[in-house]
Amino acid sequence: MNDDYSEFQAAAERMAAEAGGVLREAYGRVSAREKGPADLVTEADFASQRLIDQRIREAFPDHALLAEEEWEGFETDYSRPFRWIVDPLDGTMNFAHGFPFWCVSIALEHAGKLVVGVIYNPLSGETYSASLGRGATLNGRPVRVSTVDRIENSLVTCGFPTDFGADADRQAAYFRWFSSYTHSLRRTGSSALNLAILAAGGCEVCYATSVKPWDAAAGVVLVREAGGVVSGLSGNLYDLYRPDILATNDRVHAASVGAFAEAWSEAR
């Protein structure tokens, strides 16, 4: 086959919209339970994932699935060339508390390469979508990362680990540096939406130290297709299966990498 992934991109958009409808209907009506300390899950997470899983099995029965919530029959055959990477509800803590910042995130990996990314915000109706070589869009309109070229003039978003206390000194050092030397820092509770907003030019830097593949996969495609750069915090080659991520508009990437080293050096 050629490298046109538009069929899969369109399917991801449909699945995200349908799952988003399930979440929107449940918003404010479901209770949450803890998977671990401060790590929540709701029945809406499972309902959204069951729907996406069913749609993938119907349309692409030879594809595999990697998703946040598991249940009996969960597909774990990672040897298949196509694998969907799904977060059925990114921002569960926000969702459970009624804070309106959460989304559906769907990505597709082909032969180890991320090729499709779709992030849907059910409350705003915003669909961020991208596929390899075709650019990124917001509700069908092309988007690009911002042109800000100084870290001092950047808006930064971040994600903290669930177990903040285990890494509090380092997290606080990063938070202090970016709060002091940029326009501002936002901790939103949804790394997927942070990455989507960066791709659309709404911020310049997005970082997290404890993300899972389903938190970041779709956003990585969006950022790259919008002209941004993704790496590890130290500027190392990005690895979806490592916990750290730094995404920027490219123009402030080197300065951002330097900021992490400086922040931690000062703290020690």
Secondary structure, 3 states (H helix, E strand, C coil): CCCCCHHHHHHHHHHHHHHHHHHHHHCCCCCEEEEECCEEEEHHHHHHHHHHHHHHHHHCCCCEEEECCCCCCCCCCCCCCEEEEEEEEECHHHHHHCCCCCEEEEEEEECCEEEEEEEEECCCCEEEEEECCCCEEECCEEECCCCCCCHHHCEEEEECCCCHHHHHHHHHHHHHHHHHHCCEEEECCCHHHHHHHHHCCCCCEEEECCCCHHHHHHHHHHHHHCCCEEECCCCCECCCCCCCEEEECCCCHHHHHHHHHHHHHHHC
